[in-house]
Amino acid sequence: MYLILYSAVVGLVFALLFLNVFFRVSLLKTYRRLVNARVDFDSKHIFNKALLEKEIIPKYPEMEKDIRRFVGNIHKSIYIAAVIVVLITVLGAVISNYR
């Protein structure tokens, strides 16, 4: 049982690393297009959809698809990373209590 739990934690750590690289490459491509188009927005726009819709999308309508893709990928990467970290923490707690 210990070996299975330990393997699951190691697998989740590698999954977290893989997802980090995958989302980073994806985000950098989109980010490069946004920078080249001189799209400027803050983190408050990323985490507040209403503010993004009100201030940024009308200002850069030709880049709407890339802006939405960028913000969506950031949200997905944070959500997936949080779930994996919680799973690693739970499995780590189970392993520490198992021994």
C-alpha positions in Angstrom: 0.0 0.0 0.0 2.8 2.4 0.9 4.5 1.8 -2.5 1.2 2.5 -4.3 0.7 5.8 -2.5 4.3 6.8 -2.9 4.1 6.0 -6.6 0.9 8.1 -6.9 2.6 11.1 -5.3 5.6 10.8 -7.6 3.3 10.5 -10.6 1.4 13.6 -9.5 4.6 15.6 -9.1 5.6 14.6 -12.6 2.1 15.5 -13.9 2.4 18.9 -12.2 5.8 19.5 -13.9 4.5 18.4 -17.3 1.4 20.6 -17.0 3.6 23.5 -16.0 5.8 23.1 -19.1 2.8 22.5 -21.3 0.8 25.6 -20.1 4.0 27.7 -20.1 4.7 27.0 -23.8 1.0 27.6 -24.6 0.9 30.8 -22.6 4.1 32.2 -24.0 2.9 31.8 -27.6 -0.3 33.7 -26.9 1.6 36.2 -24.7 4.1 36.9 -27.5 1.2 37.7 -29.9 -0.4 40.0 -27.3 2.9 41.8 -26.7 3.5 42.3 -30.4 0.0 43.8 -30.7 0.8 46.0 -27.7 -2.1 44.8 -25.7 -1.7 46.0 -22.1 -3.7 44.7 -19.1 -3.1 44.0 -15.5 -3.6 40.9 -13.3 -6.8 42.5 -12.0 -8.2 42.0 -15.5 -7.2 38.4 -15.6 -9.0 37.5 -12.4 -12.0 39.8 -12.8 -14.0 38.8 -15.9 -16.4 41.8 -15.7 -13.4 44.2 -15.7 -11.8 42.4 -18.6 -15.1 42.6 -20.6 -15.6 46.3 -19.7 -12.1 47.7 -20.1 -9.8 45.5 -22.2 -12.0 43.7 -24.8 -13.5 47.0 -26.2 -10.1 48.5 -26.3 -8.5 45.7 -28.4 -11.4 44.0 -30.3 -9.1 42.5 -32.9 -7.2 40.6 -30.2 -10.3 39.4 -28.4 -9.6 35.7 -29.2 -6.0 35.8 -28.0 -6.9 37.7 -24.9 -9.7 35.2 -24.0 -7.3 32.3 -24.8 -4.6 33.8 -22.6 -6.9 34.4 -19.6 -8.6 31.0 -20.0 -5.3 29.2 -20.0 -4.1 31.0 -16.9 -7.4 30.1 -15.2 -7.1 26.4 -16.3 -3.5 26.2 -15.2 -4.1 27.6 -11.8 -7.1 25.3 -11.3 -5.4 22.2 -12.4 -2.2 23.0 -10.4 -4.3 23.6 -7.3 -6.1 20.3 -7.6 -2.8 18.4 -8.1 -1.2 20.2 -5.1 -4.2 19.3 -2.9 -4.0 15.7 -4.1 -0.2 15.6 -3.4 -0.8 17.0 0.1 -3.6 14.6 0.9 -1.6 11.6 -0.3 1.5 12.9 1.5 -0.6 13.1 4.7 -1.9 9.6 4.2 1.7 8.3 3.6 3.0 10.1 6.7 0.2 8.6 8.9 0.6 5.1 7.2 4.2 4.6 8.4 
